[in-house]
Amino acid sequence: MEKTEVEQTLSELQKTADDAVIYKAVGSLLVRADKAKVAEELTERKELLNTRSTVIARQEERIRSQVKEAQTKLQEDLNPVSGQPLS
């Protein structure tokens, strides 16, 4: 969601003139800011969010793999081995 907001803001920023007056939110205040600096900050934020997204996706895949392995092992442990009587 934040990534989408950053992308939309960058898109709108590109549509504005270079000499346009730009304000950015700082807490509950709007402060005049340089367009190039704001664009740079937003681009860095977007890259950070992309990196976080990639890391989270890798963690999710690793956890899914671990859960699948645990599930398989549990099923093997619960199923009686062929030819052995149940205790």
Secondary structure, DSSP 8 states (H G I E B T S, - for coil): -HHHHHHHHHHHHHHS-TTS-EEEEETTEEEEE-HHHHHHHHHHHHHHHHHHHHHHHHHHHHHHHHHHHHHHHHHHHHS--TT----
